Amino acid sequence: MLKFTARSHRGCRREKNEDRFYVPPENGPFLFAVADGMGGYAAGEVASSIAIELLEKKINEQRQTIQQGDLQVCQLFLQEFIREANEEILAAQRRNREFEGMGTTLTVIVLRDGELLVGHVGDSQVHIFSKEKCVQITEDHSLVAVLVKSGEIDPEEAYTHPQRHLLTRALGTVSSYKVDFYRSKPQCGDYILLCTDGLTSMLRPEQIRRIITGHPDLESAADELLKQANNFGGLDNITFVLIQVC
């Protein structure tokens, strides 16, 4: 059994919200997604909307296949959908010069029979939290992630690095790209957080874990996460899906 909730807010500094998200209807299939549009005046919100609207369309077209298939079938679905989303964003730029330079992150998760599948491009993140620990499932496709991995900066410096918003991979920027896939087995009682970097740039994982596990229900935990992200500055759009397993 899954319980989930979602929030999306423009934050304290941005004039508009370029984030988009998808949560499923009650009867599933249990796919969730966030997309963080980039490009500012180059219509980042257009790119993120293209991705999420296409996902909903593809799910409606292939609902039975997704619901009956295993995670390998779901991974093939995500691979093809993300490829098509990238092509649609590039095509939109060719049709309208005002859209040149737009792009979006895209992170999608599927929950099936106690397993988690993640398809990921960009610097949105997936975490699993429990009362004892927090584990980041995805790896950011960003310049600072490369610098942290190479040892040039430490993880804490990544939060304030002047080039922390530079992505090394996003949809709509190149015709050829790679999707990272991850699998995990969350335990009963765990919380899965799927979020854009507007949340994780304001709150550290341990802060997020304490907020989630310190509240009696998902709704109050989600409200507090959004409130605290804005209290710490709300420098970017803030979007997340919070899921409780079992």
C-alpha positions as a Python dict, from the first residue, in 0.01 Angstrom:
ca = {
    (1, 'M'): (0, 0, 0),
    (2, 'L'): (126, 347, -92),
    (3, 'K'): (42, 686, 46),
    (4, 'F'): (169, 991, -138),
    (5, 'T'): (140, 1366, -161),
    (6, 'A'): (299, 1638, -374),
    (7, 'R'): (385, 2006, -352),
    (8, 'S'): (500, 2263, -610),
    (9, 'H'): (581, 2626, -530),
    (10, 'R'): (766, 2903, -712),
    (11, 'G'): (980, 2976, -404),
    (12, 'C'): (1070, 3321, -273),
    (13, 'R'): (1289, 3458, -552),
    (14, 'R'): (1156, 3333, -886),
    (15, 'E'): (877, 3513, -1073),
    (16, 'K'): (728, 3191, -1210),
    (17, 'N'): (729, 2820, -1145),
    (18, 'E'): (909, 2624, -1419),
    (19, 'D'): (876, 2291, -1236),
    (20, 'R'): (616, 2032, -1328),
    (21, 'F'): (522, 1698, -1169),
    (22, 'Y'): (309, 1391, -1227),
    (23, 'V'): (133, 1169, -975),
    (24, 'P'): (-89, 874, -1072),
    (25, 'P'): (-462, 824, -1023),
    (26, 'E'): (-569, 596, -738),
    (27, 'N'): (-579, 289, -963),
    (28, 'G'): (-221, 341, -1085),
    (29, 'P'): (6, 250, -1247),
    (30, 'F'): (234, 387, -978),
    (31, 'L'): (459, 617, -1179),
    (32, 'F'): (569, 953, -1041),
    (33, 'A'): (778, 1226, -1206),
    (34, 'V'): (929, 1569, -1158),
    (35, 'A'): (1071, 1798, -1425),
    (36, 'D'): (1268, 2116, -1359),
    (37, 'G'): (1257, 2346, -1660),
    (38, 'M'): (1562, 2552, -1741),
    (39, 'G'): (1628, 2844, -1969),
    (40, 'G'): (1442, 3119, -1790),
    (41, 'Y'): (1312, 3349, -2059),
    (42, 'A'): (1385, 3069, -2304),
    (43, 'A'): (1070, 2898, -2172),
    (44, 'G'): (1190, 2642, -1921),
    (45, 'E'): (831, 2587, -1818),
    (46, 'V'): (747, 2492, -2178),
    (47, 'A'): (1014, 2219, -2177),
    (48, 'S'): (905, 2074, -1842),
    (49, 'S'): (538, 2084, -1949),
    (50, 'I'): (615, 1901, -2273),
    (51, 'A'): (783, 1622, -2077),
    (52, 'I'): (512, 1578, -1815),
    (53, 'E'): (220, 1610, -2057),
    (54, 'L'): (380, 1351, -2285),
    (55, 'L'): (430, 1116, -1990),
    (56, 'E'): (62, 1136, -1901),
    (57, 'K'): (-35, 1074, -2263),
    (58, 'K'): (196, 772, -2293),
    (59, 'I'): (71, 623, -1966),
    (60, 'N'): (-290, 656, -2085),
    (61, 'E'): (-201, 488, -2415),
    (62, 'Q'): (-5, 201, -2257),
    (63, 'R'): (-171, 167, -1915),
    (64, 'Q'): (-245, -204, -1946),
    (65, 'T'): (106, -287, -2068),
    (66, 'I'): (264, -94, -1781),
    (67, 'Q'): (36, -242, -1517),
    (68, 'Q'): (86, -600, -1634),
    (69, 'G'): (455, -580, -1722),
    (70, 'D'): (755, -630, -1494),
    (71, 'L'): (1019, -367, -1419),
    (72, 'Q'): (1208, -451, -1737),
    (73, 'V'): (898, -366, -1939),
    (74, 'C'): (865, -45, -1738),
    (75, 'Q'): (1227, 44, -1806),
    (76, 'L'): (1177, 1, -2180),
    (77, 'F'): (868, 222, -2155),
    (78, 'L'): (1066, 493, -1974),
    (79, 'Q'): (1356, 472, -2219),
    (80, 'E'): (1126, 523, -2517),
    (81, 'F'): (919, 794, -2349),
    (82, 'I'): (1227, 996, -2246),
    (83, 'R'): (1370, 965, -2597),
    (84, 'E'): (1044, 1098, -2742),
    (85, 'A'): (1026, 1379, -2484),
    (86, 'N'): (1376, 1491, -2581),
    (87, 'E'): (1280, 1493, -2949),
    (88, 'E'): (963, 1693, -2883),
    (89, 'I'): (1151, 1959, -2685),
    (90, 'L'): (1412, 1991, -2960),
    (91, 'A'): (1136, 2012, -3224),
    (92, 'A'): (959, 2286, -3028),
    (93, 'Q'): (1282, 2488, -3032),
    (94, 'R'): (1313, 2448, -3408),
    (95, 'R'): (954, 2568, -3456),
    (96, 'N'): (983, 2870, -3228),
    (97, 'R'): (1306, 3066, -3196),
    (98, 'E'): (1191, 3210, -2862),
    (99, 'F'): (1225, 2860, -2717),
    (100, 'E'): (1590, 2816, -2820),
    (101, 'G'): (1802, 2715, -2523),
    (102, 'M'): (1521, 2567, -2316),
    (103, 'G'): (1553, 2228, -2153),
    (104, 'T'): (1445, 2029, -1852),
    (105, 'T'): (1557, 1774, -1601),
    (106, 'L'): (1337, 1465, -1581),
    (107, 'T'): (1328, 1203, -1311),
    (108, 'V'): (1063, 930, -1314),
    (109, 'I'): (1006, 650, -1063),
    (110, 'V'): (803, 331, -1087),
    (111, 'L'): (697, 127, -785),
    (112, 'R'): (608, -234, -851),
    (113, 'D'): (586, -534, -614),
    (114, 'G'): (808, -377, -350),
    (115, 'E'): (1075, -261, -595),
    (116, 'L'): (1170, 88, -709),
    (117, 'L'): (1283, 174, -1061),
    (118, 'V'): (1422, 519, -1140),
    (119, 'G'): (1485, 678, -1481),
    (120, 'H'): (1693, 994, -1444),
    (121, 'V'): (1834, 1284, -1645),
    (122, 'G'): (1954, 1602, -1470),
    (123, 'D'): (1990, 1711, -1109),
    (124, 'S'): (1650, 1636, -961),
    (125, 'Q'): (1690, 1365, -697),
    (126, 'V'): (1541, 1052, -545),
    (127, 'H'): (1606, 970, -178),
    (128, 'I'): (1490, 696, 56),
    (129, 'F'): (1447, 797, 420),
    (130, 'S'): (1380, 596, 735),
    (131, 'K'): (1401, 678, 1104),
    (132, 'E'): (1766, 564, 1101),
    (133, 'K'): (1910, 671, 766),
    (134, 'C'): (1886, 865, 441),
    (135, 'V'): (2011, 728, 108),
    (136, 'Q'): (2035, 923, -217),
    (137, 'I'): (1948, 689, -505),
    (138, 'T'): (2028, 916, -801),
    (139, 'E'): (2352, 1084, -901),
    (140, 'D'): (2330, 1447, -1014),
    (141, 'H'): (2425, 1530, -1372),
    (142, 'S'): (2586, 1859, -1279),
    (143, 'L'): (2926, 2026, -1280),
    (144, 'V'): (2948, 2033, -900),
    (145, 'A'): (2870, 1660, -882),
    (146, 'V'): (3166, 1600, -1113),
    (147, 'L'): (3386, 1823, -894),
    (148, 'V'): (3276, 1642, -576),
    (149, 'K'): (3337, 1301, -733),
    (150, 'S'): (3687, 1404, -846),
    (151, 'G'): (3769, 1542, -500),
    (152, 'E'): (3816, 1901, -622),
    (153, 'I'): (3551, 2028, -379),
    (154, 'D'): (3389, 1868, -76),
    (155, 'P'): (3015, 1789, -65),
    (156, 'E'): (2931, 2089, 152),
    (157, 'E'): (3094, 2329, -96),
    (158, 'A'): (2855, 2204, -364),
    (159, 'Y'): (2569, 2390, -193),
    (160, 'T'): (2732, 2731, -243),
    (161, 'H'): (2951, 2679, -550),
    (162, 'P'): (2895, 2961, -806),
    (163, 'Q'): (2844, 2707, -1086),
    (164, 'R'): (2614, 2474, -890),
    (165, 'H'): (2330, 2520, -1139),
    (166, 'L'): (2529, 2409, -1445),
    (167, 'L'): (2401, 2075, -1575),
    (168, 'T'): (2602, 1820, -1767),
    (169, 'R'): (2290, 1643, -1893),
    (170, 'A'): (1932, 1757, -1959),
    (171, 'L'): (1652, 1698, -2208),
    (172, 'G'): (1628, 1940, -2498),
    (173, 'T'): (1996, 2027, -2512),
    (174, 'V'): (2136, 1755, -2741),
    (175, 'S'): (1985, 1491, -2970),
    (176, 'S'): (2194, 1212, -2815),
    (177, 'Y'): (2207, 1157, -2439),
    (178, 'K'): (2207, 884, -2175),
    (179, 'V'): (1936, 795, -1923),
    (180, 'D'): (2057, 659, -1590),
    (181, 'F'): (1847, 380, -1440),
    (182, 'Y'): (1855, 268, -1078),
    (183, 'R'): (1678, -7, -885),
    (184, 'S'): (1621, -34, -513),
    (185, 'K'): (1403, -220, -261),
    (186, 'P'): (1254, 19, -9),
    (187, 'Q'): (1139, -137, 316),
    (188, 'C'): (795, -114, 471),
    (189, 'G'): (783, 215, 661),
    (190, 'D'): (1037, 389, 437),
    (191, 'Y'): (971, 724, 271),
    (192, 'I'): (1063, 795, -91),
    (193, 'L'): (1130, 1156, -186),
    (194, 'L'): (1134, 1261, -552),
    (195, 'C'): (1226, 1628, -581),
    (196, 'T'): (1373, 1911, -783),
    (197, 'D'): (1686, 2084, -659),
    (198, 'G'): (1485, 2374, -519),
    (199, 'L'): (1427, 2155, -214),
    (200, 'T'): (1766, 1988, -179),
    (201, 'S'): (1961, 2311, -234),
    (202, 'M'): (1786, 2461, 71),
    (203, 'L'): (1768, 2160, 304),
    (204, 'R'): (2033, 1898, 375),
    (205, 'P'): (1930, 1529, 368),
    (206, 'E'): (1948, 1497, 746),
    (207, 'Q'): (1721, 1799, 789),
    (208, 'I'): (1473, 1646, 546),
    (209, 'R'): (1485, 1312, 727),
    (210, 'R'): (1412, 1473, 1064),
    (211, 'I'): (1118, 1668, 924),
    (212, 'I'): (963, 1366, 753),
    (213, 'T'): (1003, 1124, 1043),
    (214, 'G'): (910, 1385, 1302),
    (215, 'H'): (558, 1440, 1169),
    (216, 'P'): (256, 1215, 1218),
    (217, 'D'): (141, 1211, 854),
    (218, 'L'): (254, 1285, 500),
    (219, 'E'): (53, 1603, 459),
    (220, 'S'): (197, 1778, 763),
    (221, 'A'): (548, 1656, 673),
    (222, 'A'): (513, 1791, 319),
    (223, 'D'): (380, 2124, 444),
    (224, 'E'): (678, 2156, 678),
    (225, 'L'): (931, 2066, 407),
    (226, 'L'): (793, 2339, 182),
    (227, 'K'): (779, 2590, 466),
    (228, 'Q'): (1138, 2526, 575),
    (229, 'A'): (1277, 2534, 220),
    (230, 'N'): (1125, 2879, 180),
    (231, 'N'): (1238, 2986, 527),
    (232, 'F'): (1597, 2901, 429),
    (233, 'G'): (1571, 3126, 125),
    (234, 'G'): (1349, 2957, -134),
    (235, 'L'): (1599, 3054, -402),
    (236, 'D'): (1447, 2827, -668),
    (237, 'N'): (1118, 2661, -753),
    (238, 'I'): (1040, 2384, -505),
    (239, 'T'): (865, 2068, -621),
    (240, 'F'): (851, 1725, -463),
    (241, 'V'): (655, 1403, -430),
    (242, 'L'): (666, 1230, -90),
    (243, 'I'): (568, 864, -77),
    (244, 'Q'): (525, 635, 224),
    (245, 'V'): (573, 265, 158),
    (246, 'C'): (326, 28, 335),
}
